[in-house]
Amino acid sequence: MSSTTKEIAIVVGSTGAMGQHITRRLANAGLQVIAVARTADSLNELAQQVPDIRACAANIGDDSAIAAIRGQIDAPVRMLVQGAGVATAGGVLDAPTAAITDAVNIKVGGLLRLVRAADARLAKGSRIVAIGGHYGFEPSAYAATAGVANAALANVVRQLSWAYGPRGVTAHLVAPGPADTERLRRVATARGAQDGLDADAVLEQMRSESAIGAFTTVEQIAWAIGLLLDPHADALAGSTLFMDAGRRKGLP
């Protein structure tokens, strides 16, 4: 491992559709990005697109990831991004309980493992960022894993905000609405199975649930995470950035 004088950003889930855009944006912001994913092959593909990343093959769902990630850190950490996705396993009536507990382990347990790996290198101005989602705040009958895991994630982000606040480290939750990815199509297929519709019809219905008739894009999510690098983002400590294209009707 070569030494770097750049501040570090660590992105978990870096090889996913969303993670690739986040990785690229943070690298373009001048950070040394440690890209974390489960398989070396996917990381090698990402490295061809973003040559300056540092690959770290680790399973964020297991405690072994703490040592694997910690071993890659050799400079101050400016930002942590927990962007690992969870499996689409159906609705609350039929999703296997093991899938729900696994989702919480990946989202919440994964965030805690990431933070513990980087703790010694966090300092005033460092950001802890978790990517949650719409279903954590707007429960549905068809997205059990995302709903439960993202709701728990919101609570843990608030806890981390209070725990790290005295050190000047801020924690943030980014909660996109349904994002225009392949994963969304899987959610639409699961929802359609409950409602007797095909996936395309469900996608059109989901699009119409936005005030502006749109899905959130991965580029927009990466943009929001990049904004958190600004020193003024201290004021957002512990808060949730809703990026749902106007889906939520409740207050707040």
Sequence and secondary structure as in RCSB ss.txt:
>XXXX:A:sequence
MSSTTKEIAIVVGSTGAMGQHITRRLANAGLQVIAVARTADSLNELAQQVPDIRACAANIGDDSAIAAIRGQIDA
PVRMLVQGAGVATAGGVLDAPTAAITDAVNIKVGGLLRLVRAADARLAKGSRIVAIGGHYGFEPSAYAATAGVAN
AALANVVRQLSWAYGPRGVTAHLVAPGPADTERLRRVATARGAQDGLDADAVLEQMRSESAIGAFTTVEQIAWAI
GLLLDPHADALAGSTLFMDAGRRKGLP
>XXXX:A:secstr
    SS EEEEETTTSHHHHHHHHHHHHTT EEEEEES HHHHHHHHHHSTT EEEE  TTSTHHHHHHHTT  S
 EEEEEE         TTTS HHHHHHHHIIIIIHHHHHHHHHGGGEEEEEEEEEE  GGGTS  SS HHHHHHH
HHHHHHHHHHHHHHGGGT EEEEEEESSBSSHHHHHHHHHHHHHHT  HHHHHHHHHHTSTTS  B HHHHHHHH
HHTTSGGGGGGTT EEEESSS   S  
